[in-house]
Amino acid sequence: MDKDLLRIVIISVGGLVILGMILWGMFKGKSKNKNMFGGERDPLENIDRSLFVNTADDDFDIVPLNTRENDDYQAPEVKMRLNSAYIQEAQQQESVESEPDILAAAMNKPDEPLSEPPTKQLPALLQLHLVAKNPEGFKGLQLVQAFERVGLVYGSVKVFERLDAQNRVDYAVASMAAPGVFPGDNWESYYCPGISFFMQPRELDDVKAVFDDLINTAGQLSALLKGDIVDENHQPLTEETLQQIEESLS
């Protein structure tokens, strides 16, 4: 037999065998599927009825799990309580937001400078005068003796000064004769119509004490030199004027 013809026959026989095996397998599988639950009958008929769940007698609702509505499902009572709690929380939140937080407002309020009473400005210069009653005025030697008696010191600028414990000038006494200084010598021939007291309140630590000392010194010199005390306008120093000066220094 020709080799090519033999090869064709073998291939054909093999193909028929394979086709027959496939058809047999399909037939057997179909027969098993039909008989798995009792042939063509309803497969549930062979299931024990005692295994069935009677949903009419239970206290639970069976809710399908694969539906989208289940995501939002809640038992009526639970949902009612949740709605009530939500409403109360919303009301409380609205109340909190509507009421001003006084403490927070006070804490967040921009800082404002504390109002301080305006500082009273002291006068830059205070002056009084002692005018001689004698038309000739005060004699030089008479002045030196009176100044030494009340503790005034002759200073480097040629005026007499009241010094404190630290040798600082509290007030000065100058001459009313131009240019306002006293001579360093020749006191026997010196005359002046009066003397002037000068005090700078802004430069002093205790203005009231210094002013009291000035008034006391002026009173002593008035008695020693026979003179009249006048204010800066050369008007007699009255109790009312003195009180106004003291108020300006307080």
MOHUDA-V989513 format. One record per helix or strand of 2 or more residues. SS is the DSSP state (H for helix, E for strand). FROM is the first residue (numbers start at 1). TO is the last residue. If there is no record, write none. Layout:
ss->SS from->FROM to->TO
ss->SS from->FROM to->TO
//
This chain:
ss->H from->3 to->35
ss->H from->43 to->46
ss->H from->49 to->51
ss->H from->68 to->72
ss->H from->76 to->98
ss->H from->102 to->108
ss->E from->126 to->132
ss->E from->138 to->139
ss->H from->140 to->150
ss->E from->153 to->154
ss->E from->160 to->163
ss->E from->169 to->175
ss->H from->187 to->189
ss->E from->191 to->192
ss->E from->194 to->199
ss->H from->201 to->203
ss->H from->207 to->225
ss->E from->227 to->230
ss->H from->239 to->249
//
